[in-house]
Amino acid sequence: DSGVTQTPKHLITATGQRVTLRCSPRSGDLSVYWYQQSLDQGLQFLIQYYNGEERAKGNILERFSAQQFPDLHSELNLSSLELGDSALYFCASSVEVLAGDNEQFFGPGTRLTVL
Amino acid sequence: QKEVEQDPGPLSVPEGAIVSLNCTYSNSAFQYFMWYRQYSRKGPELLMYTYSSGNKEDGRFTAQVDKSSKYISLFIRDSQPSDSATYLCAMSAFRDDKIIFGKGTRLHILP
């Protein structure tokens, strides 16, 4: 158990809908990262937040947005869902960026299925 | 050319064999190199974390980085069935930078 929690575990929805994925980082971790994992693209970095502020953006679609709240939990919002958005979505967290090896600890993921 | 290339496998080897997993990359700015292990229906977990070129050993695992060839390797000695998983190489330019992952190699250790 990495200490990172994600809810829900599974999500089934229809095209055009909007969903919210939730992540709670490990206690004390200030950075949260979101990744999308699909069979054809592998694990793709979406976005990073550090202590409430957006720090880095990857291949995140405009239909997707994220935020990190004062209690450091994060939410990833996916809207106008398409079939191709079906994937595993992982959240990872790490300690303050200036310390140690910046190991990212991954949560168990949310499996999103868009029908 | 993709930033990180990794053979997807599957790679099947008998128990006790030495396993060699590899990745190549194109971005010479990468300085931090990682190997993650991912079991089915689980999140990736960090196995090895190295900076710049050289070797790092941790138990049965050895990571090698050759920056001149843009090539990294993970060796697993005395492989066990419990090592059966997908292994992802990953790298970043800076310690707090976004991580770029390979697509992963599926490894099967046959009892």
HADDOCK unambig.tbl for C-alpha pairs under 7 A between the chains (distance, minus, plus):
assign (segid A and resid 42 and name CA) (segid B and resid 103 and name CA) 4.55 0.50 0.50
assign (segid A and resid 43 and name CA) (segid B and resid 101 and name CA) 6.08 0.50 0.50
assign (segid A and resid 43 and name CA) (segid B and resid 103 and name CA) 6.64 0.50 0.50
assign (segid A and resid 45 and name CA) (segid B and resid 98 and name CA) 6.96 0.50 0.50
assign (segid A and resid 45 and name CA) (segid B and resid 99 and name CA) 6.97 0.50 0.50
assign (segid A and resid 97 and name CA) (segid B and resid 96 and name CA) 5.49 0.50 0.50
assign (segid A and resid 101 and name CA) (segid B and resid 95 and name CA) 6.88 0.50 0.50
assign (segid A and resid 102 and name CA) (segid B and resid 95 and name CA) 6.25 0.50 0.50
assign (segid A and resid 102 and name CA) (segid B and resid 96 and name CA) 6.47 0.50 0.50
assign (segid A and resid 105 and name CA) (segid B and resid 45 and name CA) 6.71 0.50 0.50
assign (segid A and resid 106 and name CA) (segid B and resid 43 and name CA) 5.49 0.50 0.50
assign (segid A and resid 106 and name CA) (segid B and resid 44 and name CA) 6.01 0.50 0.50
assign (segid A and resid 106 and name CA) (segid B and resid 45 and name CA) 6.63 0.50 0.50
assign (segid A and resid 107 and name CA) (segid B and resid 43 and name CA) 5.69 0.50 0.50
assign (segid A and resid 108 and name CA) (segid B and resid 42 and name CA) 5.25 0.50 0.50
assign (segid A and resid 108 and name CA) (segid B and resid 43 and name CA) 4.73 0.50 0.50
assign (segid A and resid 109 and name CA) (segid B and resid 43 and name CA) 6.23 0.50 0.50
